[in-house]
């Protein structure tokens, strides 16, 4: 029997995520649980187009959720969580990018620019909330589509550098 396709987010009703959302790396060694209400009742998280996030995600954009560190629980069953110190950041603060050393799956990022917060890499999750913003819009590819109702910022979507692109809401 052929394998069935996996990962259809529509197979996961958002009502089951009313109090928390969990996901894992590809090999299952690392599980991340976000304990937060209202993850799907309003736009949350952001899409990032900066070069570093694109490289970490292995895609043209990264889907991230900036959340309080005490709302994130990471279980590292097999001890595969490793961290890379990324010193090439806009703020000048290093970004500590954690990933699974077995399958390479990005897990989280932390930086002094956002004290007490964690950037969870949302590709691990069965469902991803609609983003509230896009950051580093200047770095978008010209062929990318636009997301209705999602503001796009030239650089950062949070902090003093935020300035919206001329298009978008």
N, C-alpha and C positions, 0 to 999 in steps of 0.2 A: 504494500500500500504506500503510495507517495506521501511525503510529508505535507502537512497542511501549513499554509502561511500563518505566521504568528504576528502578534503585535498590533492588531486592529484596535485603536483606542476606543472606537465606538462600541466595542464589546464590553466596556467597563462603564457602567452608569455612574455619573458623578455623585449621585446621592450616597453611594457607599463610602465616599471620602469626606463626609461632613465633619469629622473630628481629626482625621489624620490621613496621610498619604504615604505609602511605602513603595520602594522600588529596590532593584538590586543591579549589581554589575552583571555582565554577560555570563560569567562562570558561577555566579551565585555566592561567592565568598563574602562579598560586602553587601549589607542591606542598610538602606537609609530610610528613616521614618521621620516625617515632618508632622509634628503635632500642632495643628493650627486649624482653627475653624474658618469657614468662609473662603477656602481656597478656590472654590468654583462659583461663588455667588457674585463675584466682581472680578475684573481683570487683575491679575497678579503676575509678578515676575517681569522679565524683560528679555528681549532678543538682543544679543550683542554682536556687532559686526567688526570689533577690533581684531587685528591680526592674531593676537595671542589667543583670544577665545576661539577664533576660527580654527587655529591649529590644534588646540586642545580638543575641540569637538570633532575634528575631522570633517568639517562641513563648511558651507558658506556662511553659517550663522550659528551661534550658540544660544540655547534656551536656558536661562538662569532664573533662580529665585533667590533674592536677597531676603534672609529671614534671621530672626534672633537666634543666636547659637544655642540657647537653652531649649529651643523648640525642635532641635535636630538631634536625633540619636543615630549613631553609626555603629553597627555591629560588624566586626572584622573577624569572622569565623575562623579563617585560615591564616590570619596575619599577613595578608597581601596588600594592605593599604600602605602606599608609599607617597612621599611628598617631594615635589620639585620646587625650588625657590626661584621664581621668575623675577628677575631684577629689571626687566625692560618694561616698566609701567609708566603710564602718563603722570601719576602722582609722585613718582620717585620712591614710593614705598614698595618693598617686595610683595609679590603675590605668591602665597603658598598654595600650590595647585596639587591636590591629592588625587590619586588614581589607583586602580587595581593593578598590581604588578604582574598578575597572571594574564589578564585579558586586555589591559590598557584602558579600560573604561574610566573616563573622568568621573569623579565623585563630588568634589567640592573645591572651593577656593576661599582663602581668607587673606585679609590685608588690614593693615593699620588704618587705611582710609575709611574702613567701616568697622569701628571697634564694637565688639560684642555681637557681630553678625557673621553669617556664613553665606556664601554663594553656593547654593546647591545646583548641581548640573542636572537638569530636568529630563534628559534623555533616558534616565534610568526608570522613570515612572511610567505606569500604564496609561495615565492621562496627564496632560499638561494643561494648566489653566491658560485661558486666553491672556496674552501678554498685555501689560499696562503701558509699555513703552518699548521703543527700540533705541539702543545706544550706538554711537559711532556711525551714524547715518552717512557721514562723509565717506565711509569705507564700503558702503553698499555697492554691489555690482549693478550695472545699469539694467541688466535683464531681470532683476528680482521684481516680483510683484509687490504691491503695496497692500497693507492690511487696514481695512476700513476701521476708523475710530481709534487707531493706535498711533499716538504721537511719535515722531521720529526726531531725535536730537542729534545735532551735528557731532558732538563728542559724547560726553557722559550724560546719562539720563537723570542722575542724582548729583547734587553738589553744585559748587559755584560755576563749573564749566558748562552747565546745561544751557543750550540754546537750540531752539527748534529749527528743523529744516524748513525751507519756504513752502513745502507742500505738506499735506497731512492736516489732521484736526487741530 
